[in-house]
């Protein structure tokens, strides 16, 4: 378990990770808010933008955690190395392996928190944030940044998004007779009655098209007969990057059963499922830098090399993702290869030092 040395190392590393993570989130929050100002409207002002950005903080925390772990490990262990504390700990009889393991222990807490946020908080917060923004923009610009298409029989649907209360926003149905478009139905929203297992459209506008005329009818509400369930629409409308591991598994299986491209779903599934190994590998690289080639350099240089290492890791994964489609290998290996490279690099550098 934790002895005095382990607690001291863990506290320094964990505190450094927290500082890095808060710094990254603050900068990203500010830059995203400034970028969002370009979409300002009557119902979407600065306060609404701040609320939207706040809703997205769990997703940003989840996305920045690999960088936070890498830079936090470099800063935490690097600070101890600069003040000769690591040298003193080793002189007290603590092996290099034990020191690295002491730095790894707080990572277990970080991994637990990160996986919980990614599995239960991010899907709901991103769903709420997307719906919140769309409801306030209510325009073509909002539609272009969210939602998706789906077919059912000969009909084609365009959806805005789905809220956590199973309300679908901006539902458009295109009905065809062969290759001829015969009618278009648009509803501001569709609500799900769990007791009746039935959808109801609200603020409905139906346009019938023919060679002679165009006829438009409106209604406050109308029944929507469809086989789409709220669970299904949540899977197809939400960004795969924001879905939970369980939802990605179900989505990937559904896409495979439909014979459609499931690469994105499985890629995101393996990225999330293997993230604990990735975080441990990045911290191992940080430790190997401190004890290895970067043990005598300034903190700023360590941060620079840490950023470079993090970018190489990310871009390698990003490059391997399309490569897995082009060269027909499993998305699992597109995710696993950079993780294996991190572990090998860290182990090799530490063995040279040890």
C-alpha positions as CSV (number, residue, x, y, z in Angstrom):
1,X,0.0,0.0,0.0
2,X,1.1,3.6,0.5
3,X,4.1,4.4,2.6
4,X,5.4,7.9,3.3
5,X,7.5,8.1,0.1
6,X,4.6,6.8,-2.0
7,X,2.2,9.4,-0.5
8,X,4.7,12.2,-1.1
9,X,5.2,11.2,-4.7
10,X,1.5,10.6,-5.3
11,X,0.6,14.0,-3.8
12,X,3.1,15.8,-6.1
13,X,2.1,14.0,-9.2
14,X,-1.6,14.3,-8.6
15,X,-1.4,18.0,-7.7
16,X,0.6,18.7,-10.9
17,X,-2.0,16.8,-13.0
18,X,-4.8,18.9,-11.4
19,X,-3.0,22.2,-12.2
20,X,-2.4,21.2,-15.8
21,X,-5.9,20.0,-16.2
22,X,-7.4,23.2,-14.8
23,X,-5.1,25.3,-16.9
24,X,-6.0,23.5,-20.1
25,X,-9.8,23.6,-19.3
26,X,-9.6,27.3,-18.6
27,X,-7.8,28.2,-21.8
28,X,-10.1,26.0,-23.9
29,X,-13.2,27.4,-22.2
30,X,-12.1,31.0,-22.9
31,X,-11.2,30.2,-26.6
32,X,-14.3,28.3,-27.2
33,X,-16.5,31.1,-25.7
34,X,-14.8,33.7,-27.9
35,X,-15.3,31.4,-31.0
36,X,-19.0,31.0,-30.1
37,X,-19.6,34.7,-30.1
38,X,-19.8,34.6,-33.8
39,X,-23.1,32.7,-33.5
40,X,-24.7,35.3,-31.2
41,X,-28.5,35.9,-31.7
42,X,-31.4,37.3,-29.9
43,X,-32.0,34.1,-27.9
44,X,-28.4,33.1,-27.7
45,X,-26.4,35.7,-26.0
46,X,-23.2,35.7,-23.8
47,X,-25.0,34.2,-20.8
48,X,-26.5,31.3,-22.9
49,X,-23.1,30.8,-24.5
50,X,-21.5,30.5,-21.0
51,X,-24.1,28.0,-20.0
52,X,-23.5,26.0,-23.2
53,X,-19.7,26.0,-22.6
54,X,-20.2,25.0,-19.0
55,X,-22.3,22.0,-20.1
56,X,-19.4,20.9,-22.3
57,X,-16.8,20.9,-19.5
58,X,-17.1,17.2,-18.7
59,X,-16.4,16.3,-22.3
60,X,-13.4,18.7,-22.4
61,X,-12.1,17.2,-19.1
62,X,-12.4,13.8,-20.7
63,X,-10.6,14.9,-23.9
64,X,-7.7,16.7,-22.2
65,X,-7.0,14.0,-19.6
66,X,-4.2,12.3,-21.6
67,X,-2.4,15.6,-22.0
68,X,-3.0,16.3,-18.3
69,X,-1.5,13.0,-17.2
70,X,1.5,13.3,-19.4
71,X,2.4,16.9,-18.5
72,X,1.3,16.4,-14.9
73,X,3.7,13.5,-14.6
74,X,6.5,15.5,-16.2
75,X,5.9,18.5,-13.9
76,X,5.3,16.5,-10.7
77,X,8.3,14.2,-11.1
78,X,10.4,16.8,-12.8
79,X,10.0,19.2,-9.9
80,X,11.1,16.6,-7.5
81,X,14.1,15.8,-9.7
82,X,15.1,19.5,-9.9
83,X,15.1,19.8,-6.2
84,X,17.0,16.6,-5.8
85,X,14.2,14.9,-3.9
86,X,14.2,11.9,-6.2
87,X,17.9,11.5,-5.6
88,X,17.3,11.6,-1.9
89,X,14.5,9.0,-2.1
90,X,16.8,6.7,-4.2
91,X,19.6,7.2,-1.7
92,X,17.2,6.1,1.0
93,X,16.9,2.7,-0.7
94,X,13.9,3.2,-2.9
95,X,14.4,1.6,-6.3
96,X,13.5,3.3,-9.6
97,X,10.7,0.8,-10.1
98,X,9.2,1.6,-6.7
99,X,9.3,5.3,-7.5
100,X,7.6,4.9,-10.8
101,X,5.0,2.7,-9.1
102,X,4.4,5.4,-6.5
103,X,3.7,7.8,-9.4
104,X,1.3,5.3,-10.9
105,X,-0.8,4.8,-7.8
106,X,-2.6,8.2,-8.0
107,X,-3.3,7.4,-11.7
108,X,-5.8,4.7,-10.5
109,X,-7.9,7.5,-9.0
110,X,-7.6,9.6,-12.1
111,X,-8.6,6.6,-14.3
112,X,-11.6,5.8,-12.1
113,X,-12.9,9.4,-12.2
114,X,-12.2,9.7,-15.9
115,X,-14.0,6.5,-16.9
116,X,-17.0,7.4,-14.7
117,X,-17.2,10.8,-16.3
118,X,-16.9,9.3,-19.8
119,X,-19.5,6.6,-19.2
120,X,-22.2,8.5,-17.3
121,X,-21.6,12.2,-17.3
122,X,-20.4,13.0,-20.8
123,X,-23.2,11.4,-22.8
124,X,-25.9,13.3,-20.8
125,X,-24.0,16.6,-20.6
126,X,-23.2,16.6,-24.4
127,X,-26.8,15.6,-25.2
128,X,-28.1,18.5,-23.1
129,X,-25.6,21.0,-24.4
130,X,-26.4,20.1,-28.1
131,X,-30.1,20.4,-27.5
132,X,-29.7,23.6,-25.5
133,X,-27.8,25.3,-28.3
134,X,-30.1,24.1,-31.0
135,X,-33.2,25.3,-29.2
136,X,-31.8,28.8,-28.9
137,X,-30.4,29.1,-32.3
138,X,-33.4,27.4,-34.1
139,X,-31.9,28.0,-37.5
140,X,-30.2,26.5,-40.5
141,X,-26.8,27.3,-39.0
142,X,-27.7,25.3,-35.9
143,X,-29.0,22.4,-38.0
144,X,-25.8,22.2,-40.0
145,X,-23.7,21.5,-36.8
146,X,-25.8,18.8,-35.3
147,X,-28.3,16.0,-36.0
148,X,-28.3,13.4,-38.7
149,X,-30.2,11.5,-41.4
150,X,-32.0,8.2,-41.1
151,X,-34.1,6.1,-43.5
152,X,-37.2,4.0,-42.7
153,X,-38.8,2.1,-45.6
154,X,-39.0,4.6,-48.5
155,X,-39.0,7.6,-46.2
156,X,-36.0,9.8,-45.3
157,X,-35.7,11.6,-42.0
158,X,-33.6,14.6,-40.9
159,X,-33.3,15.1,-37.2
160,X,-31.9,18.0,-35.2
161,X,-31.0,16.3,-31.9
162,X,-32.5,14.4,-29.1
163,X,-32.7,15.6,-25.5
164,X,-32.2,13.6,-22.4
165,X,-36.0,13.6,-21.8
166,X,-36.4,11.7,-25.1
167,X,-37.7,14.8,-27.0
168,X,-36.5,15.0,-30.6
169,X,-36.0,18.5,-32.0
170,X,-36.5,19.5,-35.6
171,X,-38.0,16.5,-37.2
172,X,-38.3,16.5,-41.0
173,X,-39.8,13.6,-43.0
174,X,-39.4,13.3,-46.8
175,X,-41.9,10.9,-48.4
176,X,-41.2,9.5,-51.8
177,X,-43.3,7.7,-54.4
178,X,-40.5,5.8,-56.2
179,X,-38.0,8.5,-57.0
180,X,-40.5,11.4,-56.8
181,X,-40.8,13.5,-53.6
182,X,-44.5,13.7,-52.8
183,X,-44.6,15.4,-49.4
184,X,-42.5,16.9,-46.7
185,X,-43.5,17.0,-43.0
186,X,-41.7,19.2,-40.5
187,X,-42.2,19.3,-36.7
188,X,-40.5,21.5,-34.2
189,X,-40.3,18.5,-31.8
190,X,-41.5,15.0,-31.1
191,X,-42.2,13.7,-27.6
192,X,-42.1,10.1,-26.4
193,X,-44.9,8.7,-24.3
194,X,-43.3,5.8,-22.4
195,X,-46.7,4.5,-21.2
196,X,-48.2,4.3,-24.7
197,X,-44.9,3.6,-26.5
198,X,-45.9,6.3,-28.9
199,X,-44.4,9.4,-30.5
200,X,-46.3,12.7,-30.8
201,X,-45.2,15.5,-33.2
202,X,-45.7,19.1,-32.2
203,X,-46.0,22.3,-34.3
204,X,-46.5,20.2,-37.5
205,X,-46.3,21.6,-41.0
206,X,-47.1,19.2,-43.9
207,X,-46.4,20.2,-47.5
208,X,-47.9,18.0,-50.3
209,X,-46.2,18.3,-53.7
210,X,-47.7,17.5,-57.1
211,X,-47.3,18.7,-60.6
212,X,-50.4,20.9,-60.4
213,X,-50.0,22.5,-56.9
214,X,-48.3,22.7,-53.6
215,X,-50.6,22.3,-50.6
216,X,-49.6,23.1,-47.0
217,X,-51.4,22.0,-43.8
218,X,-50.6,22.8,-40.2
219,X,-51.5,21.2,-36.9
220,X,-50.6,21.7,-33.3
221,X,-49.8,18.0,-32.9
222,X,-50.0,14.7,-34.8
223,X,-49.2,11.1,-34.1
224,X,-46.0,9.8,-35.5
225,X,-46.0,6.1,-36.4
226,X,-42.5,4.9,-36.6
227,X,-40.3,2.0,-35.4
228,X,-37.7,4.4,-34.1
229,X,-37.2,4.2,-30.4
230,X,-35.6,6.8,-28.2
231,X,-32.7,4.6,-27.5
232,X,-32.1,4.0,-31.2
233,X,-32.3,7.7,-32.0
234,X,-29.9,8.5,-29.2
235,X,-27.4,6.1,-30.8
236,X,-27.7,7.4,-34.3
237,X,-27.9,11.2,-33.5
238,X,-25.2,11.7,-30.9
239,X,-21.6,12.0,-31.8
240,X,-19.8,8.6,-31.3
241,X,-17.0,10.4,-29.4
242,X,-19.5,11.5,-26.7
243,X,-21.2,8.1,-26.3
244,X,-20.6,5.7,-23.5
245,X,-18.7,2.4,-24.0
246,X,-21.9,0.4,-23.7
247,X,-23.7,2.6,-26.2
248,X,-20.8,2.4,-28.6
249,X,-20.8,-1.4,-28.4
250,X,-24.5,-1.5,-29.2
251,X,-24.1,1.1,-32.0
252,X,-21.2,-0.9,-33.5
253,X,-23.2,-4.1,-33.4
254,X,-26.3,-2.3,-35.0
255,X,-24.1,-0.9,-37.8
256,X,-22.6,-4.3,-38.5
257,X,-26.1,-5.9,-38.6
258,X,-27.2,-3.3,-41.1
259,X,-24.1,-3.9,-43.3
260,X,-23.1,-0.2,-43.0
261,X,-19.7,1.2,-42.0
262,X,-19.2,0.7,-38.3
263,X,-15.5,1.9,-38.3
264,X,-16.2,5.1,-36.3
265,X,-18.2,3.4,-33.7
266,X,-15.6,0.6,-33.1
267,X,-12.7,3.1,-33.2
268,X,-14.3,5.2,-30.4
269,X,-15.2,2.1,-28.5
270,X,-11.6,0.8,-28.4
271,X,-10.3,4.3,-27.6
272,X,-12.5,4.5,-24.5
273,X,-12.1,0.9,-23.5
274,X,-8.3,1.0,-23.7
275,X,-7.9,4.5,-22.3
276,X,-6.6,3.2,-18.9
277,X,-3.7,1.5,-20.7
278,X,-3.1,4.7,-22.7
279,X,-3.0,6.9,-19.6
280,X,-0.6,4.5,-17.8
281,X,1.6,4.4,-20.9
282,X,1.7,8.2,-21.1
283,X,2.7,8.5,-17.4
284,X,5.4,5.8,-17.9
285,X,6.8,7.9,-20.8
286,X,6.7,11.0,-18.5
287,X,8.6,9.1,-15.8
288,X,11.1,7.8,-18.3
289,X,11.8,11.3,-19.6
290,X,12.4,12.6,-16.1
291,X,14.8,9.7,-15.1
292,X,16.2,9.4,-18.6
293,X,17.1,12.0,-21.3
294,X,15.4,15.0,-19.6
295,X,16.6,14.6,-16.0
296,X,18.9,17.5,-16.1
297,X,17.0,20.0,-18.3
298,X,14.8,22.9,-17.2
299,X,11.0,22.5,-16.5
300,X,10.1,24.5,-19.6
301,X,12.0,22.1,-21.8
302,X,10.3,19.1,-20.2
303,X,6.9,20.7,-20.9
304,X,7.9,21.3,-24.5
305,X,8.9,17.7,-25.0
306,X,5.8,16.5,-23.2
307,X,3.6,18.4,-25.5
308,X,5.5,17.0,-28.5
309,X,5.2,13.5,-27.2
310,X,1.4,14.0,-26.5
311,X,0.9,15.4,-30.0
312,X,2.8,12.5,-31.6
313,X,0.6,10.0,-29.6
314,X,-2.6,11.8,-30.7
315,X,-1.6,12.3,-34.3
316,X,-0.5,8.7,-34.6
317,X,-3.9,7.5,-33.4
318,X,-5.6,9.9,-35.8
319,X,-3.5,8.7,-38.7
320,X,-4.0,5.1,-38.0
321,X,-7.7,5.5,-37.9
322,X,-8.2,6.2,-41.6
323,X,-5.3,3.8,-42.3
324,X,-7.3,0.9,-40.8
325,X,-10.0,1.6,-43.3
326,X,-7.6,1.9,-46.3
327,X,-5.5,-1.2,-45.4
328,X,-8.4,-3.2,-43.9
329,X,-7.0,-3.8,-40.4
330,X,-9.0,-3.7,-37.2
331,X,-9.7,-0.4,-35.4
332,X,-8.4,-2.2,-32.3
333,X,-4.9,-2.1,-33.7
334,X,-5.3,1.5,-34.7
335,X,-5.8,2.3,-31.0
336,X,-3.5,-0.3,-29.5
337,X,-0.4,0.4,-31.6
338,X,0.4,3.8,-30.2
339,X,-0.3,2.5,-26.6
340,X,2.2,-0.3,-27.1
341,X,4.7,2.2,-28.5
342,X,4.3,4.3,-25.4
343,X,4.9,1.4,-23.1
344,X,7.9,0.1,-25.0
345,X,9.5,3.6,-25.1
346,X,8.9,4.1,-21.4
347,X,10.3,0.7,-20.5
348,X,13.4,1.0,-22.7
349,X,14.3,4.4,-21.4
350,X,13.8,3.4,-17.8
351,X,15.8,0.2,-18.2
352,X,18.7,2.3,-19.6
353,X,18.5,4.5,-16.6
354,X,17.9,1.8,-14.0
